[in-house]
Amino acid sequence: MPIVTDTGFAEDDYTGEIVDLPSDTDPATLKASNAEMIRIDFPSFADGRGFTLARLLRLRGYKGRLRARGHVIADQYAMARRAGFDEVEIDEALASRQPEDQWLFRADWQKNDYQARLRG
């Protein structure tokens, strides 16, 4: 499965233990973790609960690697990065439909942050 980062597609290089969180995890139960990687599942591109979970983990002090897995589309990449994800894991079929250039187009996610522009 390809891993998407700000530099494009890459092979998965992580070999450690992964803590998986389903998208329906109750946000009230989230705590800062010392896990090296937490992976949050996205069962559908229309299911945005994973973005909330990522943001809450970062706000509660999680410093490890945070990965979105599943049905995240290229149009959502900037949102994923702003929410706190470091990378996105997609399947080969999605990588074929949305090639690397579509993801790279959104890789400059900090530049296009409208909230930062409003804050001046």
C-alpha positions as CSV (number, residue, x, y, z in Angstrom):
1,M,0.0,0.0,0.0
2,P,1.4,3.4,-0.9
3,I,2.1,5.9,1.9
4,V,1.4,9.6,0.9
5,T,3.6,12.3,2.5
6,D,4.4,15.9,1.5
7,T,7.0,14.5,-0.9
8,G,4.7,12.1,-2.7
9,F,4.2,8.4,-2.7
10,A,6.5,6.1,-0.8
11,E,6.6,2.5,0.3
12,D,5.7,1.8,3.9
13,D,9.0,1.8,5.9
14,Y,7.5,1.4,9.4
15,T,8.1,-2.0,11.0
16,G,7.2,-1.3,14.7
17,E,4.0,-1.8,16.5
18,I,0.9,0.1,15.4
19,V,-2.1,1.1,17.5
20,D,-5.2,1.0,15.3
21,L,-8.2,3.2,16.1
22,P,-11.5,2.8,14.3
23,S,-13.3,6.0,13.2
24,D,-16.1,5.4,15.7
25,T,-13.7,5.6,18.7
26,D,-15.3,7.8,21.4
27,P,-13.3,11.0,21.6
28,A,-13.9,11.1,25.3
29,T,-11.8,8.0,25.7
30,L,-8.7,9.4,23.9
31,K,-5.6,9.9,26.0
32,A,-2.1,10.9,25.1
33,S,-0.2,7.8,24.2
34,N,3.4,6.9,24.0
35,A,2.8,4.6,21.1
36,E,5.3,5.1,18.2
37,M,2.5,5.1,15.6
38,I,-1.3,5.4,15.8
39,R,-3.3,4.6,12.7
40,I,-6.8,5.9,12.3
41,D,-9.2,4.1,9.9
42,F,-11.3,6.0,7.4
43,P,-14.1,3.6,6.2
44,S,-15.4,6.2,3.8
45,F,-14.2,9.5,2.3
46,A,-17.4,11.0,3.7
47,D,-16.6,9.9,7.3
48,G,-14.7,12.8,8.8
49,R,-14.5,11.5,12.4
50,G,-10.9,10.5,11.9
51,F,-9.9,14.1,11.4
52,T,-11.4,14.9,14.8
53,L,-9.6,12.0,16.5
54,A,-6.3,13.1,15.0
55,R,-6.7,16.7,16.2
56,L,-7.7,15.6,19.7
57,L,-4.7,13.3,19.9
58,R,-2.4,16.1,19.0
59,L,-4.1,18.6,21.4
60,R,-3.7,16.0,24.2
61,G,0.0,15.7,23.6
62,Y,0.6,12.8,21.2
63,K,4.0,13.3,19.6
64,G,4.3,10.0,17.6
65,R,3.7,9.2,14.0
66,L,0.0,9.6,13.1
67,R,-1.3,7.8,10.0
68,A,-4.7,8.0,8.3
69,R,-5.6,4.7,6.5
70,G,-8.3,4.0,4.1
71,H,-10.7,6.1,2.1
72,V,-8.9,9.5,2.3
73,I,-8.9,11.2,-1.1
74,A,-6.4,13.7,-2.5
75,D,-8.8,16.6,-2.0
76,Q,-8.7,15.8,1.8
77,Y,-4.9,15.6,2.1
78,A,-4.4,19.2,3.3
79,M,-7.2,18.7,5.9
80,A,-5.5,15.5,7.1
81,R,-2.2,17.3,7.5
82,R,-3.8,20.3,9.4
83,A,-5.6,17.8,11.7
84,G,-2.3,16.4,12.7
85,F,-1.7,13.4,10.4
86,D,1.9,12.8,9.2
87,E,0.9,10.6,6.4
88,V,-1.9,8.8,4.6
89,E,-2.0,5.1,3.7
90,I,-4.0,4.4,0.6
91,D,-4.6,1.2,-1.5
92,E,-3.3,0.6,-5.0
93,A,-6.7,1.2,-6.6
94,L,-7.0,4.7,-5.1
95,A,-3.4,5.4,-6.1
96,S,-4.3,4.5,-9.7
97,R,-7.4,6.7,-9.7
98,Q,-5.6,9.6,-8.0
99,P,-2.0,9.6,-9.0
100,E,0.9,11.2,-7.1
101,D,0.6,14.6,-8.8
102,Q,-2.9,15.1,-7.4
103,W,-1.6,14.5,-3.9
104,L,1.5,16.7,-4.4
105,F,-0.8,19.5,-5.6
106,R,-2.2,19.6,-2.1
107,A,1.2,19.0,-0.3
108,D,1.8,22.7,0.3
109,W,-1.0,22.5,2.9
110,Q,0.4,25.3,5.2
111,K,0.5,27.9,2.5
112,N,-3.2,27.5,1.7
113,D,-4.5,27.6,5.3
114,Y,-7.2,30.2,5.2
115,Q,-7.4,30.4,9.0
116,A,-3.7,31.3,9.2
117,R,-4.3,34.0,6.6
118,L,-7.2,35.4,8.6
119,R,-5.1,35.5,11.8
120,G,-2.5,37.6,9.8
